[in-house]
Amino acid sequence: MNRNLSLLLFGQLASQIGDKFHMLAVAFLVLQTTGSAAQMGLVLFCSIFPGMALGVVSGAFVDRFNRKALIIGADLARGLIVAVLCAAFYLEILSFPFLLAAQCAISVCTAFFDPAVPAIIPQIVPPEKLSQANSRTQLVSGISMIAGPALGGLAVAWNGYLFVFVVNACSYLFSAGMEAFITLPPHDRKGLSTAGVLGDIHGGCKYLFGKRSLVLILGMVGLIHFLVGSIEVIIPILAVQIDGAGPENMGRLQAAFGAGTICAGLVLGLKSIAGRESSFLFGGASVIGLLLIGVSLALHLGVLSAAPYLFLFAGVGCCVICAATGFRSLIQQKTETAMMGRVFGFASSVGNVSIPLAALVYGVLLERYALGLVAAVTGVVLTPICILGGFLFYRAPSNVNLYKTSQ
């Protein structure tokens, strides 16, 4: 494997597992000390909102400044913030407002880190290997999705909150150490505005909306993240409707989803999809719709065994990775290096908005309608939308300036 990519991925694996440790510990700590689900929700909101708000701005920084320095700085800053959190907890002076501030600060750093990583990958990986590199980043996410909460729960139970916070701080520092050894060539900075970051943001908007293919890809980014958010709501509802204990079923369904992501990441990491990225993007999302129709059909037929649902959600996890690998690779192929950070910044904002929005929408829908009906309607609507999106993408010239035509 490419040495630079290996360093990036090992650092990512450590920090993402540390993240999962941290979020689980913070959620339980707030519930244990306050007993308030609302305050726990506020902490989780503060962990997401800055990323939603800053994606566009952070992308401009990624294009203007040294990307390697940005990711190292972001990891060092996150490690320092969590270290301060550790000290406050140890000294028994950790307050709820302090915790909120820490979560906001970590999220701000993450907002700069997230668009920088996919922008860096084309600088360290040859074009024909992009899809495999992207699938390996998704594999890392899948592993952390399964291992992080499981190990984090055990760590909290056996060693307490302080241990988990220390592990997370160390994971960020380890990630920064790995990134320090990456050899990153200077990226093209042509087209940067003389008006500074605000001018870069305006230029990024013009560039993005000037390419219909990128607009369609970002629309799919929002749709895929919306689906992931809906799955997070559907799984606990389904878990209590099938045979077995609800919490156990929920863990098994989440594990099946994670296993699907890992399997897809492994396969795509070994086999290139070069030239078929759009098929994996639109096809993967379309199959998710069919799988949700399968969930609805199973519920309608009165299937209560967990096995069919485990299979279906493993398939959903697999398709999510296929689609995500497709959209990352397509953005990297269709975006100039000098614009990569801004485009991925937009993508990060779209994704960060879509997941909580889906949780809200599906929470309301499932309060009023049966799960089977909601899953069926989602699948029936989703599949033709993805097919139409794929058709429009194949027909879209990449240089049509929608920004000008909208004036």
WOBEL-V614558 format. One record per residue. RES is the residue in one small letter. D_CENTER is the distance of its C-alpha to the mean C-alpha in Angstrom with 2 decimals. Layout:
# WOBEL-V614558
RES/D_CENTER ; RES/D_CENTER
This chain:
# WOBEL-V614558
m/23.55 ; n/23.28 ; r/24.07 ; n/21.82 ; l/18.77 ; s/19.82 ; l/20.08 ; l/16.60 ; l/15.11 ; f/17.43 ; g/16.53 ; q/12.77 ; l/13.73 ; a/16.02 ; s/13.96 ; q/10.91 ; i/13.68 ; g/15.43 ; d/12.62 ; k/12.78 ; f/16.55 ; h/16.60 ; m/14.80 ; l/16.96 ; a/19.99 ; v/19.58 ; a/19.27 ; f/22.34 ; l/24.20 ; v/24.07 ; l/25.14 ; q/27.84 ; t/29.27 ; t/29.12 ; g/28.92 ; s/27.03 ; a/24.03 ; a/23.98 ; q/23.72 ; m/20.91 ; g/19.05 ; l/19.98 ; v/18.55 ; l/15.13 ; f/15.50 ; c/16.47 ; s/13.37 ; i/11.26 ; f/14.00 ; p/14.71 ; g/11.28 ; m/11.99 ; a/15.50 ; l/15.36 ; g/12.95 ; v/16.05 ; v/18.26 ; s/16.22 ; g/15.88 ; a/19.69 ; f/20.10 ; v/18.11 ; d/20.63 ; r/23.63 ; f/23.46 ; n/23.18 ; r/19.60 ; k/20.52 ; a/22.09 ; l/19.08 ; i/16.69 ; i/19.64 ; g/20.56 ; a/17.19 ; d/17.20 ; l/20.89 ; a/20.52 ; r/17.93 ; g/20.28 ; l/23.22 ; i/21.82 ; v/21.17 ; a/24.61 ; v/26.23 ; l/24.63 ; c/26.18 ; a/29.51 ; a/29.53 ; f/28.87 ; y/31.55 ; l/34.02 ; e/33.34 ; i/32.69 ; l/29.03 ; s/29.08 ; f/26.63 ; p/26.59 ; f/26.02 ; l/22.98 ; l/21.57 ; a/22.34 ; a/20.72 ; q/17.39 ; c/17.61 ; a/18.57 ; i/15.73 ; s/13.23 ; v/15.39 ; c/15.21 ; t/11.42 ; a/11.66 ; f/13.96 ; f/12.33 ; d/8.91 ; p/10.87 ; a/13.58 ; v/12.14 ; p/11.80 ; a/14.98 ; i/16.73 ; i/16.26 ; p/18.90 ; q/21.21 ; i/21.36 ; v/21.10 ; p/23.68 ; p/22.72 ; e/23.66 ; k/21.24 ; l/18.07 ; s/16.76 ; q/17.59 ; a/15.95 ; n/12.61 ; s/13.07 ; r/13.83 ; t/10.65 ; q/8.99 ; l/12.00 ; v/11.42 ; s/8.11 ; g/10.37 ; i/13.22 ; s/11.76 ; m/10.63 ; i/14.34 ; a/16.20 ; g/14.76 ; p/15.85 ; a/18.96 ; l/20.16 ; g/19.27 ; g/21.39 ; l/24.19 ; a/24.06 ; v/24.47 ; a/27.22 ; w/29.09 ; n/28.70 ; g/27.63 ; y/25.22 ; l/26.63 ; f/25.93 ; v/22.22 ; f/22.00 ; v/23.97 ; v/21.76 ; n/18.64 ; a/20.77 ; c/22.01 ; s/18.64 ; y/17.78 ; l/21.29 ; f/21.08 ; s/17.99 ; a/19.99 ; g/22.96 ; m/21.33 ; e/20.13 ; a/23.70 ; f/25.09 ; i/23.02 ; t/25.43 ; l/23.89 ; p/26.23 ; p/26.52 ; h/24.49 ; d/26.30 ; r/26.64 ; k/28.91 ; g/28.76 ; l/27.72 ; s/29.48 ; t/32.54 ; a/31.51 ; g/28.75 ; v/25.14 ; l/25.98 ; g/27.60 ; d/24.61 ; i/22.40 ; h/25.13 ; g/25.38 ; g/21.69 ; c/22.05 ; k/25.16 ; y/23.67 ; l/20.62 ; f/22.81 ; g/25.44 ; k/23.57 ; r/23.36 ; s/21.33 ; l/18.51 ; v/18.82 ; l/18.55 ; i/15.46 ; l/13.69 ; g/15.14 ; m/13.58 ; v/10.07 ; g/10.96 ; l/12.58 ; i/10.00 ; h/7.56 ; f/11.01 ; l/11.89 ; v/9.18 ; g/10.48 ; s/13.92 ; i/13.71 ; e/13.10 ; v/16.34 ; i/18.20 ; i/18.08 ; p/20.08 ; i/22.49 ; l/23.12 ; a/23.58 ; v/26.65 ; q/28.16 ; i/28.62 ; d/31.00 ; g/30.35 ; a/29.13 ; g/26.15 ; p/24.25 ; e/24.99 ; n/23.90 ; m/20.59 ; g/19.95 ; r/21.12 ; l/19.01 ; q/15.78 ; a/17.15 ; a/17.98 ; f/14.52 ; g/13.28 ; a/16.40 ; g/15.71 ; t/12.44 ; i/14.58 ; c/17.51 ; a/15.88 ; g/14.38 ; l/17.91 ; v/19.72 ; l/17.86 ; g/18.11 ; l/21.83 ; k/22.50 ; s/21.79 ; i/20.87 ; a/22.28 ; g/23.84 ; r/22.05 ; e/18.53 ; s/19.18 ; s/20.62 ; f/17.58 ; l/15.38 ; f/17.91 ; g/19.47 ; g/16.43 ; a/15.54 ; s/19.31 ; v/19.67 ; i/17.12 ; g/19.62 ; l/22.47 ; l/21.04 ; l/20.72 ; i/24.30 ; g/25.16 ; v/23.95 ; s/26.13 ; l/29.02 ; a/28.98 ; l/29.15 ; h/31.91 ; l/33.85 ; g/33.68 ; v/31.79 ; l/31.13 ; s/30.47 ; a/26.96 ; a/27.13 ; p/26.48 ; y/23.42 ; l/22.03 ; f/22.63 ; l/21.05 ; f/17.77 ; a/17.70 ; g/18.15 ; v/15.30 ; g/12.94 ; c/14.73 ; c/14.47 ; v/10.73 ; i/10.62 ; c/13.65 ; a/12.37 ; a/9.16 ; t/11.67 ; g/14.07 ; f/12.42 ; r/11.46 ; s/15.02 ; l/16.63 ; i/15.40 ; q/16.66 ; q/19.86 ; k/20.64 ; t/19.97 ; e/22.53 ; t/21.65 ; a/22.94 ; m/20.50 ; m/17.32 ; g/15.94 ; r/16.77 ; v/15.28 ; f/11.86 ; g/12.43 ; f/13.13 ; a/10.07 ; s/7.93 ; s/10.48 ; v/10.55 ; g/6.99 ; n/7.70 ; v/11.06 ; s/10.56 ; i/9.09 ; p/12.00 ; l/14.30 ; a/13.99 ; a/14.70 ; l/17.69 ; v/18.97 ; y/18.87 ; g/20.31 ; v/23.19 ; l/23.70 ; l/23.92 ; e/26.40 ; r/28.66 ; y/28.22 ; a/28.15 ; l/24.96 ; g/26.60 ; l/27.31 ; v/23.86 ; a/22.29 ; a/25.08 ; v/24.78 ; t/21.01 ; g/21.74 ; v/24.84 ; v/23.25 ; l/20.03 ; t/21.83 ; p/24.33 ; i/21.88 ; c/19.89 ; i/23.27 ; l/24.49 ; g/21.44 ; g/22.11 ; f/25.77 ; l/25.22 ; f/23.00 ; y/25.80 ; r/28.31 ; a/26.59 ; p/28.17 ; s/25.61 ; n/28.04 ; v/28.89 ; n/28.75 ; l/27.53 ; y/27.62 ; k/31.37 ; t/32.13 ; s/30.62 ; q/33.04
